[in-house]
Amino acid sequence: MGLSADVFPREPDGQRRILDVPEGRDDSAGFESWRRTVWGSGPVRALGARFLPVPAGDDVAIEAEEVGECLPEVALPREHLDALAGKTRRPRGRAGRRAGLVRRLRNPEVAASRARVAEGGVPSQ
């Protein structure tokens, strides 16, 4: 099982309703091991990330009012891809790590953007 980045609006009773992933997209934010080896890693934490490291210890739910704060943080690793690819522990070599990071960062970015439009939040589980 892997990590996913989806979108949820809140129902009137407070329950989350997970929206379907748009056709042609996926919601993967990495393999289960990425909780610790990427998102919860020292290099990502050193960027000052607040939301990204949470899955290392628990699932994260970024509420609608926090999505605006989350978007710049999700962009942070993109600005440091080469350094992160050299420091995070994934088995495919530096180029493979960089490509994997690019692919997996795109899904939380898209989910956060969709959440803003839907006035919803982003769970990662």
N, C-alpha and C positions, 0 to 999 in steps of 0.2 A: 504494500500500500504506500502511496506517496502523499505529499502535501498538496492541497488544492487551495486556490484563491477564487472564491465565488462572491456573489453579491446577494445581500439579503435586505429587503425592506421589512419593517416591523408591521405586523398586523395590529388592528385596533386592540386586541387582547394582549399585546406585547410579545407574542411569539414571532420568531424569525420565519420568513418564507424564502427559501433559497431559490433564486431565479435560475432557469435553465441556461446553460452555456450556449452562446450564439453558435449557429452552424458554422463549421469551418474553423472554430477556435477550440482551444483546450484550456483547462483551468489548472494545469499542473504547475506547482511552484517548487518542484524537485522531488527527489526520492525521500523516503522516510529518514534516511541517514543525514539528509541536508539540514534537518533541525539543528544538529550539533556541528556538522562539518562545514556548513556554509553560513546559514542565517544566524546561528548562535555562536559562530566562531569568533575568536579574538579579533581578527582583522575587520569583521563587520561591526563588532561592538566598538572598536577603536574609531570608527567613523562617526560615532555618536548616535548610532541607531537606537531608537526606543522601541519601535514596533517590530522590526524584523527579527530581533533575537528571541522574542517571546515564545515562538514555537519550540525552542530548544527545551523548554520545561513544561509547556502547556499549549493548548490550542489558543489562538488569538481571535478576538472579535473586535474589530475596529468599528465603533459605532458611527452612525451617519455624521454626527457633529465632529468626529475626529478625522474623517477622510481627508479633509483639506490639509491637515497636519501630516498625514501619512504620505501623500503624493510626493513632496520633496524628498522624504526619506527613502522612498522606493527608488528615486532617481539617483540617490547618493552612490550606491554601488556601481552604477553605470559609469560614473565619472572616474572610478578607480578600478576598472575591469582588469587591467594588466597586473596591477599590484595584488588584487584579490585572487586572480587566477594563479599567481605564483605562490600564494600563501595558503589558500584553502586546500583541503585534503580531498581530492577526487582523483580517481585512478587513470584518467584518460590523457594525461599529459597537459601541459600548459595551454596549448591551442584548443584542445577539447574542453578543458575547464572554462576557458573564456567563452567559447561557443555555447556551452551549457548554461553559463551564467546569463548570457544575453537572452537566450530562449526562455529561461525560467523567470527572469526579471520582467519580461514583457507581459506575462500573464497577470501578476499582481498590479502592474501599471494599468492594464486594460480593465481589470476588475474595479480598481479604485476610481477610474474615470467613469465607468458604468454606474458605480454606486452613487457618484455625485449627481448624475442625471436622474437616477431612480430615487434619490433622496434616501438611500439605504446605506448599509454598512458592508464590511468585508470580513468574512470569517476565513481563517486558515486553519485547516484541520488535517 
